[in-house]
Amino acid sequence: MELNENARIDTDQIDDQRGSGGGGLGGAGIPIPIPGGGGKGGLIGVVVAVLLALVGGGFGLNAVTGGSESGDNTELEQKCDASDALQQLDCRNTLYVNSIQAWWQTALPQHFSRPYEPTTTVLFNQSVRSGCGVADYGVGPFYCPADSKVYIDLNFYQTLAQQLGAGGEFAQPYVLAHEYGHHVQNLLGTNEQVRRQQQRTPANANQLSVLLELQADCYAGAWARNATGTADETGQKIFKSISQQDIQQGLDTAAAIGDDAIQQRSGGRIDESQFTHGTSAQRQEWFGRGHTTGDPKSCDTFSGTL
């Protein structure tokens, strides 16, 4: 994977809250689970959490009306304007976000006849206050439907590499593209449809969460197939190249964060009734399907369920 050093890094798509602190545990989101993470929410998404609170070891919500706080982007802007910007983790991730949103800006109206509404990625350290409540690092990266924002502590990538064995560089844009897949689901009303279905059939709540997560994986794969065609606001391509090795890193990451793999690493038995994100094989399959077709319309994991 090679980024274009001439591409403009748009930090306006980032809300840098690192160092501001969020306090407390709790919170919500649609996270990528961290085994043994400090928070209580590592294995459950917001849709299940909102409806069932503590089902499957999930975490309770603080007031959903609690809004997020804005950070100061000045330092990030200066860093990402420097000549060594692409050597900086936060600047590279900002550029990944730029690419993901640039693609959806075109893809959503093209494939779903719906306008794309850009949103913000919030960078935080340790804990953060979101529209879904207060969440800590143990939740992992997550998307909050209540405020339509993606949240990530960039230290998660160390956990991904050291604890889960997914250290390839392409793991990072895969993670972000997955969370932005949830934003697309929010715009399309898929999140709301799932929430209503879970209310009607609570016994299927976890399975519906799995289908939601696998669709986000597929959307991430579709972006990956089209990422080299994305450009900044001046027309400069964001990526010079994405190799098959990069895509394999995405597949390896999908395998590393499968529910069965997480449960095995946590030392427990594999309990399918507690799955909320899908098995390693399922996550690889759907990321691969999205990448093979490059078409988000191919990502119907529900097939008439909703």
Helices and strands as residue ranges (DSSP letters): E 2-3, G 11-13, E 14-16, H 46-52, G 55-57, H 74-80, G 85-87, H 89-112, E 121-123, E 127-130, E 133-136, G 137-139, E 142-144, E 149-152, H 156-162, H 171-188, H 190-200, G 202-204, H 205-226, G 227-229, E 239-241, H 244-256, H 259-265, G 272-274, H 280-293, G 296-298
